[in-house]
């Protein structure tokens, strides 16, 4: 399995991705696919990779933000994505709606996600949320997140941010370098598919999936 604590500063640069893609597409002079075409395909490939890999393994995309839970004058049990400044909120909607964990203080309370349909299952049971046991739950209703128990201090929300767009002038890309060739594979798939070369497209797609399967296993 991938190292969940890794941060990437090494791997293929965007220009190296483009060069690799030119080689695979047998189009060194860009007679069929322009640089813009290939860059778009690479960003589409990036989106595919980030949509397939489980959120907990996209560690390079993890951000944390402190949310002021008494912004209205008293502590409340919910916050929202992007809202008025007087309402507890995250500054942006998480990528893939992925909230990884919510904590108060030094793990004084850790909230775990539960499906809204399962709320009754934790009522009057040993699974009930408890400040003493540092155990809490959160559930979602639209873009609103509800916490039980209600925080007694500010909380820290760990979530996925949008991946940075691949730009040719960049030195590297933030995503783990083990996934860089998968990005190229999916970009190759997209280009071949647009040229109606389905056998080559399907092979490239299969190669990308093999990399991701190895990464998450």
C-alpha positions, -999 to +999 in steps of 0.1 A: +000+000+000+011+036-006+028+055+022-001+075+037+023+101+052+043+107+020+046+141+004+058+143-032+085+167-044+100+143-070+085+127-101+077+136-137+076+173-144+047+185-166+071+189-195+083+153-189+047+142-189+041+159-222+073+144-237+063+110-226+028+115-240+043+127-274+064+095-275+035+072-268+013+090-293+040+088-319+035+125-326+069+142-318+061+172-341+025+176-327+010+170-361-021+154-346-022+166-310-011+201-300+006+210-267-028+224-255-045+191-264-020+171-245-020+194-215-058+192-214-056+154-216-031+153-188-054+174-166-083+151-175-061+122-166-052+138-133-089+142-125-095+105-133-067+094-110-079+116-082-114+103-086-104+067-084-078+066-057-094+064-022-094+098-004-073+086+025-044+078+001-044+112-016-023+126+013-007+153-008-042+168-013-050+168+024-056+202+040-067+211+075-086+242+087-096+254+121-133+262+122-146+287+148-176+269+162-188+298+184-188+325+157-224+333+165-217+338+202-222+303+215-210+269+204-232+251+179-232+216+165-229+223+128-209+240+101-212+245+064-191+248+032-187+284+021-212+307+038-216+341+055-187+351+077-208+349+109-215+312+104-190+285+112-177+273+078-150+258+057-134+282+032-141+259+003-160+228-006-138+197-002-128+179-033-150+148-038-169+161-006-141+142+012-138+151+049-112+128+063-116+135+101-127+161+125-110+167+159-112+191+188-079+201+205-053+174+209-078+147+200-100+157+229-129+146+208-126+128+175-158+127+153-163+098+129-187+100+100-219+081+101-247+078+075-277+099+085-298+067+081-278+051+109-283+078+135-309+057+154-285+028+157-262+048+181-290+061+203-292+046+238-263+022+230-227+017+240-219+034+207-235+067+219-212+098+214-194+106+246-171+135+255-156+113+283-147+086+258-136+112+233-160+097+208-182+117+184-201+113+152-209+136+123-234+133+095-242+153+064-273+170+052-264+187+019-234+210+025-241+211+062-221+189+087-237+181+121-216+171+151-226+150+181-216+159+208-216+197+203-180+210+203-168+230+233-139+246+214-128+253+179-124+222+157-099+212+131-113+197+099-091+176+076-103+174+040-092+170+004-085+201-016-088+203-054-056+190-071-034+217-086-038+221-124-009+207-144+009+236-160+037+231-184+061+256-167+059+239-133+089+219-121+068+190-106+033+181-095+020+178-060+005+143-065+025+114-053+051+105-079+040+069-079+008+081-097+024+103-123+026+076-149-011+068-143-019+104-152+000+099-185-017+066-191-051+081-188-041+111-209-029+087-236-062+069-233-081+101-238-060+111-269-063+077-286-100+076-279-105+110-295-087+096-325-109+065-325-079+042-319-098+021-293-074-008-291-045+016-281-069+036-259-081+005-240-045-007-235-035+027-220-065+027-197-056-008-185-021+003-178-033+032-157-057+011-137-028-014-131-008+014-115-036+025-093-045-010-083-009-016-072-008+018-054-039+010-033-033-027-026 
